[in-house]
Structures are given as structure tokens and as C-alpha cells.
Amino acid sequence: MAATRRRVAIIGSTGSIGRQTLDVIRWLPERFEVVGLAAGGYSDAFRAQLEEFRPALAAVGRTEDLALPASVLSGTRGLVEVATSPEVDIVVIAAAGRAGLVPTLEAVSASKTVALANKESLVMAGQLVTEAARLSGAQILPLDSEHSALWQCLRGEGQLEQWLSTVRSVILTASGGALRDLDPSELEMVTATQVLAHPTWQMGRKVTVDSATLMNKGLEIIEAQWLFGLPLERIKVLLHRESIVHSLVEFVDGSVKAQLGQADMRIPIQYALSYPERLAGMSEPLDLAKVGSLTFGELDLDRYPCLRLALEAARKGLSYPAVLSSANEVAVELFLAGELPFAAIPCLVDELLSRHQAVPIESLQTVLQVDEWARSESLAHARKWRNR
Ligand SMILES: NC(=O)c1ccc[n+]([C@@H]2O[C@H](COP(=O)([O-])OP(=O)(O)OC[C@H]3O[C@@H](n4cnc5c(N)ncnc54)[C@H](OP(=O)(O)O)[C@@H]3O)[C@@H](O)[C@H]2O)c1
């Protein structure tokens, strides 16, 4: 009997993850169908997607797009309508940064299966999202390559209760980003073009900058805490320049499981869409003989202050991770706009974390208030910093 087609909605369909999700759907049209698409703006790229897939639901998140046809919803409410529609079986949250937060929380609350690429929503509101999933029974499936790797290694190893006694550590691999071979003294002067030339992955602009500062790895550590429920001290990071081993799980008996594959996001995307099945994929088989050797090393926290700040925020909990994420998002935007030097990204985040009066994250409203505070303070601080 033919399998029924899963009905997919994508929030952030024009970005790197969104476009690769559509590649997977084009590859397996008998298994998946697009029923909802949402992007930031009503761009040519988005219009072309609507033309090709003709989804029942469409929305844009940015409300300044005035010339929208009546069939295209707008604003956060529009995104939420797409993400929670009864037409949707699985929603891919592929928007970058804060834009993913409300659609993730609402989709999980509406019992949708959520394939989550947007790590910021778990960093900002992990407790709310995971509690909403517990209450609604929604599944959150990781799309990030490292978390998909951990998920695949942990499959067949029971649940959290067992992991607490069987998993010694989970190990996230890190490529080191575009600046990994630069002398620290050269970091002050690096340009956005240098930072955006990632050695192993083709990704959106924010996550590529976050990879160069290693903030990305810090955000991923916090994401792993919420996805797998393990204490922070059991989540480790390992420098692995080739991006072939996507992450590892070390068990108490000394066994280590790793997941390997090409640096191709279509693999973890397809795994989440087809889970629990594995279907033939479209990417090149991994030829380890051709790869030759795989290297591993320690990460130097002095070289990557953003990673140190993320670990501190994770340790302190409360609203610190939300401030970390929001201040970083502003700092990265300013850097990409040529308004802040690269080396000032961790300084801005550090300043905001030290000024913050932390509160427990009890509701979406609290997160949004913390986010607004962090954004306006970051902008004000960056302005002062520029005028010095
Ligand atoms: N790219 C990767 O390989 C990768 C790997 C692992 C995890 N991730 C994570 O996945 C997420 C997406 O990354 P990406 O690299 O795909 O980002 P990206 O290429 O920058 O794409 C971002 C997407 O979000 C949309 N968007 C922006 N503002 C929005 C808003 N207000 N409402 C709705 N949609 C909005 C953009 O639409 P417009 O085009 O209209 O602006 C675009 O479709 C990030 O959290 C990232 O950390 C990415």
C-alpha cells in the first residue's frame, strides 16, 4: 500500500534550510507535499515558490510589505496560522533568530510535529517550548546536523531516564568556522566577506557569522540541553575541521557512537521529515577513503569569547540565554551592516549580560520583554560605542 503523503509547512522557506527542505520534497514528491510556506518578505524568490508549490497557506513575517495579495497572510499571526493549521502534519521551523520563536511555541502547543532548525527559540525559551511539548504531546525533531547526529546515535538507547545512567557525555563537533586559521591579532580587522566564507557549510548569513565566533556552538549546547535533557557538564565540544563526524555520544561502558555523513543539510532534513523511516537520499555517498583522515582537537575558549559567554549564560540559566541570543542577533546584524567590528560582537554581548537583571522565563510575554530590552539596550550601547 502506498504511504500517505506527509503535509509539510515551512516557516522560512526562502532561506538556506527552507530551500534545502524544498529540495528534499522535490526529491520525494510521493512522500511529501507542501501545504504551507512562509518567509520574511514577499520577495521574487518567495513568489516563485508559491507559483511552483501552490500551497494552501502562505504568509510573510515582515509587516512592511504592503502590496500583498489577499491570499498571503502577514505578521506573526500569519506565521502562526501557517504553522498550526489543521492541514499541516509537520512544520519545519527554518526562520533565523527571534522570528522562529512564536511559530515554534505555537506549533508545539498545537500538537504539531516540529522539525526544528531554529535553535534560537530553544535558547530563548527552552523551558516554555519543552513544557508545551510535554503538555500537548508534540514531537520536536532536531534538524541541526549535530543534534540530528545525537538523536540518531541515541535511537535505540531508551529515553532520558536511561540516558542519565548510560550516557557519559554527548560531544558536539565544531568546524571552527571561517576564521579558524587566523591569528587572533587579525580578528579586529576581518570583513563580512571573510566571515561569510565558511570552509565546510553553505548557510544563511547569521549562522555563518555565529560559526566564526563559535556563538553557534554555544547556542547549540543550550539547544542540546533542552532537546536531550542532559546536564550541561555532560555536553562537550570537539574541534573537527572536516565536518564529516556530525556529533558523538559516549556511553558509560566506554563505547562511543558517532554519526558521519557529507556536510549536506539535506541529510538531517530528510531524516526528520521521514522519521522513523529512512528513505534513499539524494546526496553523494560518503567516501571515507577519499576523505583520507579525520582530525579532532580541543577548542580554545580564549580564542572564542562568545563560546565562553554562552557557557556562562547556560550555567546561570533564567533569562540570561535569551539575552545572549538577542544581543548576539543585534551585534551580528550590525556587523553585517558594517556598523560594528567583528571583535566587538562578544564585547556587546558581554556588556548586555552583565547589565541584565535576570528573571525566570515563565511566559512568552516575559521572553518578549527580555528580548525587547536586550535589543534596545544593544542598539543604544552600540551607538555609544561607535561615537566614542
Ligand atoms: N543553514 C544551515 O545550514 C543551518 C544549519 C543548522 C541550523 N540552522 C539554523 O536554521 C535557522 C535558519 O538558518 P538559515 O541558514 O536557513 O537562515 P537564512 O538563510 O538566513 O534564512 C532565514 C529564513 O527566515 C526568513 N525570515 C526572516 N525574517 C522572518 C520573519 N520575520 N518571519 C518569517 N520568516 C523570516 C527568511 O525570509 P526572507 O528571505 O524573506 O528574509 C528566510 O526564509 C537558523 O536558526 C540557523 O541557526 C541553519
The ligand as a Gaussian input file, in Angstrom:
#p B3LYP/6-31G(d) Opt

LIG

0 1
 N       21.770000      26.952000       7.105000
 C       22.183000      25.881000       7.750000
 O       22.911000      25.051000       7.194000
 C       21.759000      25.658000       9.180000
 C       22.227000      24.524000       9.833000
 C       21.760000      24.272000      11.118000
 C       20.882000      25.139000      11.741000
 N       20.475000      26.256000      11.086000
 C       19.548000      27.156000      11.762000
 O       18.379000      27.278000      10.964000
 C       17.829000      28.575000      11.060000
 C       17.734000      29.153000       9.656000
 O       19.038000      29.293000       9.132000
 P       19.287000      29.617000       7.599000
 O       20.755000      29.493000       7.412000
 O       18.385000      28.817000       6.734000
 O       18.869000      31.163000       7.559000
 P       18.652000      32.100000       6.280000
 O       19.252000      31.505000       5.063000
 O       19.069000      33.459000       6.702000
 O       17.070000      32.066000       6.090000
 C       16.215000      32.681000       7.006000
 C       14.781000      32.485000       6.565000
 O       13.960000      33.121000       7.556000
 C       13.074000      34.023000       6.865000
 N       12.703000      35.131000       7.743000
 C       13.441000      36.217000       8.089000
 N       12.700000      37.036000       8.869000
 C       11.494000      36.440000       9.014000
 C       10.298000      36.797000       9.680000
 N       10.196000      37.926000      10.388000
 N        9.257000      35.956000       9.599000
 C        9.339000      34.796000       8.883000
 N       10.444000      34.406000       8.225000
 C       11.507000      35.226000       8.298000
 C       13.847000      34.475000       5.647000
 O       12.960000      35.043000       4.702000
 P       13.443000      36.216000       3.697000
 O       14.282000      35.505000       2.666000
 O       12.190000      36.765000       3.125000
 O       14.199000      37.196000       4.542000
 C       14.444000      33.133000       5.217000
 O       13.462000      32.378000       4.567000
 C       18.755000      29.352000      11.993000
 O       18.234000      29.339000      13.293000
 C       20.060000      28.567000      11.946000
 O       20.827000      28.685000      13.118000
 C       20.894000      26.530000       9.818000

